[in-house]
Amino acid sequence: MTPPLRKRLFDLSLCLLTAPVWLVALLVCTIVQLLFEGRPIFYVSLRRVWGKEQARVLKFRTMVRDAEKIYNRATVPVSDKRFLNTPIDSPMYTRVGRLIERCQFTELPQVLQVITGTLTIVGNRPLPENVIAALKERYPNTEARFATPSGLTGLPQLVGRDSLEDADRLALETRYCHIVGSHYAASMDFQILLFTVLIQLRLMKPLTVEDAQCFLAKFGPQAICRAADV
């Protein structure tokens, strides 16, 4: 099982063309983190990235040290939302970490893992196994979101994680995988990435769930359905 060659070429070409930008941003964030928060600069966690494959995923440490021992899917009671999203105003974040989160630079080190082929630029986010288990209790089709490699950004990020019900998020993620696997279009990934930047710069409003569904409909013939129905 390999990702479409065109998707891999898209990733490598974009990483090369934008290297001056992301390398500078990576360096600045690393220096600021080291000066104001100290070590460790990065946080490494084991995540499911594709099919049954797991990998150690790298990102900037934005929370207090040992935060994962205090705040994780095993320690936080499962509510209506099975995805574990930490509110930006949580005391778990450090001052610098909250700034990095607001700028959406947390996953910037993962560009290096895009180059190595562990991740892709656009795709569903990698997840810890305990989050996957919590999701599967309610949504048996959760595994379908891992049909293509995990990425740095995707449609849920355009809507906003806190604005999405789990069923809607899984439906978007599953549909994206189907399109990539059956008739991948680089223009789809390019637009998702472009919208990510525009929304972050506040030059574009976040999408609604309906907007995201209509966006995917442009690239595939089948209608979107909620994850509970797939």
C-alpha positions as CSV (number, residue, x, y, z in Angstrom):
1,M,0.0,0.0,0.0
2,T,1.6,3.2,-1.2
3,P,0.3,6.8,-1.5
4,P,-0.4,8.1,-5.0
5,L,2.9,9.1,-6.6
6,R,1.5,12.5,-7.4
7,K,0.7,13.2,-3.8
8,R,4.3,12.3,-2.8
9,L,5.7,14.5,-5.6
10,F,3.3,17.3,-4.4
11,D,4.7,17.0,-0.9
12,L,8.4,17.0,-1.9
13,S,8.0,19.9,-4.4
14,L,6.2,22.1,-1.9
15,C,8.7,21.4,0.9
16,L,11.5,22.4,-1.5
17,L,9.9,25.5,-2.8
18,T,8.8,26.8,0.6
19,A,12.0,25.7,2.4
20,P,13.2,29.3,3.1
21,V,9.9,30.1,4.8
22,W,9.5,27.0,7.0
23,L,13.2,26.7,7.9
24,V,13.3,30.3,9.2
25,A,10.0,29.8,11.2
26,L,11.3,26.5,12.6
27,L,14.6,28.1,13.7
28,V,12.9,31.1,15.3
29,C,10.4,28.9,17.2
30,T,13.2,26.7,18.4
31,I,15.3,29.6,19.7
32,V,12.3,31.2,21.4
33,Q,11.3,28.0,23.0
34,L,14.9,27.3,24.2
35,L,15.3,30.8,25.6
36,F,12.0,31.1,27.4
37,E,10.9,27.6,28.2
38,G,14.1,25.6,28.1
39,R,14.3,21.9,27.3
40,P,12.8,19.8,26.0
41,I,12.1,21.9,22.9
42,F,10.1,19.2,21.2
43,Y,7.5,16.7,22.2
44,V,7.5,13.2,20.7
45,S,4.6,10.8,20.9
46,L,3.6,7.5,19.4
47,R,0.7,8.0,17.0
48,R,-1.1,5.9,14.3
49,V,-0.2,7.5,11.0
50,W,-1.4,5.2,8.3
51,G,-3.3,1.9,8.2
52,K,-2.0,0.0,11.3
53,E,1.4,1.7,11.1
54,Q,2.6,3.8,14.1
55,A,5.4,6.3,14.2
56,R,6.9,8.7,16.7
57,V,5.5,12.1,15.7
58,L,7.5,15.3,16.4
59,K,6.1,18.7,17.4
60,F,7.0,21.7,19.5
61,R,6.4,21.2,23.2
62,T,3.6,23.8,23.9
63,M,2.6,22.5,27.3
64,V,4.2,22.2,30.7
65,R,6.6,19.3,31.2
66,D,5.1,15.9,31.6
67,A,1.7,17.2,30.6
68,E,0.9,14.0,28.8
69,K,0.9,12.2,32.1
70,I,-1.8,14.5,33.5
71,Y,-3.9,15.3,30.4
72,N,-4.5,12.4,28.0
73,R,-7.4,10.3,26.8
74,A,-6.8,7.8,29.6
75,T,-7.0,10.5,32.4
76,V,-9.7,12.8,30.9
77,P,-13.2,11.4,31.2
78,V,-14.7,10.5,27.8
79,S,-17.6,12.9,27.0
80,D,-19.7,13.3,23.8
81,K,-16.5,14.2,22.0
82,R,-14.0,11.4,21.7
83,F,-11.3,13.4,20.0
84,L,-9.2,15.0,22.7
85,N,-8.8,18.7,21.9
86,T,-7.1,20.9,24.6
87,P,-8.7,24.4,24.8
88,I,-6.3,27.2,24.0
89,D,-7.0,28.8,27.4
90,S,-6.0,25.7,29.3
91,P,-3.4,26.2,32.1
92,M,-1.6,23.2,30.6
93,Y,-0.1,25.5,28.0
94,T,3.1,27.5,28.6
95,R,3.2,31.2,27.6
96,V,5.3,30.5,24.5
97,G,3.4,27.3,23.8
98,R,0.1,29.2,23.7
99,L,1.6,31.6,21.2
100,I,2.9,28.8,19.0
101,E,-0.5,27.1,19.1
102,R,-2.2,30.4,18.1
103,C,0.1,30.7,15.2
104,Q,-0.5,27.0,14.3
105,F,3.3,26.4,14.3
106,T,3.0,23.4,16.7
107,E,3.3,20.8,14.0
108,L,6.0,22.7,12.0
109,P,8.7,20.2,12.9
110,Q,6.6,17.6,11.1
111,V,7.6,19.1,7.8
112,L,10.8,17.1,8.3
113,Q,8.7,13.9,8.6
114,V,6.9,14.8,5.4
115,I,10.3,14.8,3.7
116,T,11.1,11.4,5.1
117,G,7.7,10.1,4.0
118,T,6.3,9.4,7.5
119,L,3.7,12.0,7.0
120,T,2.1,14.1,4.2
121,I,1.4,17.8,4.1
122,V,-2.4,17.4,3.7
123,G,-4.1,14.6,5.4
124,N,-6.0,13.5,8.5
125,R,-4.1,14.1,11.8
126,P,-2.2,11.2,13.4
127,L,-3.9,10.0,16.6
128,P,-2.9,8.1,19.8
129,E,-4.2,4.6,20.1
130,N,-6.3,5.4,23.1
131,V,-8.2,8.1,21.2
132,I,-8.8,5.7,18.4
133,A,-10.2,3.1,20.8
134,A,-12.5,5.7,22.3
135,L,-13.7,6.7,18.8
136,K,-14.3,3.1,17.8
137,E,-16.6,2.5,20.7
138,R,-19.1,4.8,19.1
139,Y,-17.9,4.9,15.4
140,P,-16.9,1.4,14.2
141,N,-15.7,2.8,10.9
142,T,-13.0,5.0,12.5
143,E,-10.3,2.9,10.9
144,A,-11.3,4.2,7.5
145,R,-9.7,7.6,8.3
146,F,-6.3,5.9,8.2
147,A,-6.7,4.7,4.6
148,T,-4.2,7.4,3.5
149,P,-1.1,8.8,5.3
150,S,-1.7,11.3,8.1
151,G,-0.9,14.9,7.5
152,L,-0.1,18.4,8.9
153,T,-3.5,19.9,8.0
154,G,-6.8,18.9,6.6
155,L,-10.4,19.9,6.2
156,P,-11.2,19.6,10.0
157,Q,-8.6,22.3,10.6
158,L,-10.4,24.6,8.1
159,V,-13.6,24.3,10.0
160,G,-12.0,24.3,13.5
161,R,-11.7,21.3,15.7
162,D,-13.9,22.8,18.4
163,S,-16.6,23.5,15.9
164,L,-16.9,19.9,14.6
165,E,-18.9,17.0,16.0
166,D,-17.0,13.8,16.0
167,A,-19.3,12.3,13.4
168,D,-18.9,15.2,11.0
169,R,-15.2,15.2,11.4
170,L,-14.9,11.5,10.7
171,A,-17.2,11.8,7.7
172,L,-15.0,14.5,6.2
173,E,-11.8,12.5,6.9
174,T,-13.2,9.3,5.5
175,R,-14.4,11.0,2.4
176,Y,-11.0,12.7,1.9
177,C,-9.3,9.3,2.1
178,H,-11.7,7.9,-0.5
179,I,-10.9,10.7,-2.9
180,V,-7.2,10.4,-2.5
181,G,-7.3,6.6,-2.9
182,S,-9.5,6.6,-6.0
183,H,-8.8,9.7,-8.0
184,Y,-6.3,12.0,-6.3
185,A,-6.1,15.6,-7.4
186,A,-3.2,17.7,-6.3
187,S,-5.4,20.8,-6.7
188,M,-7.5,19.6,-3.8
189,D,-4.5,19.4,-1.5
190,F,-3.2,22.8,-2.7
191,Q,-6.5,24.5,-2.0
192,I,-6.7,22.9,1.5
193,L,-3.2,24.2,2.2
194,L,-4.0,27.6,0.8
195,F,-7.2,27.9,2.8
196,T,-5.3,26.9,5.9
197,V,-2.9,29.9,5.4
198,L,-5.6,32.3,4.5
199,I,-7.7,31.4,7.6
200,Q,-4.7,31.7,9.9
201,L,-3.9,35.1,8.5
202,R,-7.6,36.1,8.9
203,L,-8.0,36.8,5.2
204,M,-10.7,34.1,5.0
205,K,-13.4,32.9,7.4
206,P,-13.3,29.3,8.6
207,L,-15.4,26.9,6.7
208,T,-18.7,25.5,7.9
209,V,-19.3,21.8,7.8
210,E,-21.5,22.3,4.8
211,D,-18.8,24.4,3.1
212,A,-16.3,21.5,3.7
213,Q,-18.8,19.0,2.3
214,C,-19.4,21.0,-0.8
215,F,-15.6,21.4,-1.3
216,L,-15.1,17.7,-1.3
217,A,-18.1,17.2,-3.6
218,K,-16.1,19.0,-6.3
219,F,-13.5,16.3,-6.3
220,G,-15.7,13.2,-6.0
221,P,-19.1,12.0,-7.3
222,Q,-20.5,10.5,-4.1
223,A,-22.4,12.6,-1.5
224,I,-21.1,13.2,2.0
225,C,-22.7,11.2,4.7
226,R,-22.2,11.3,8.4
227,A,-19.8,8.9,10.0
228,A,-22.6,7.3,11.9
229,D,-24.2,6.2,8.6
230,V,-21.0,4.9,6.8
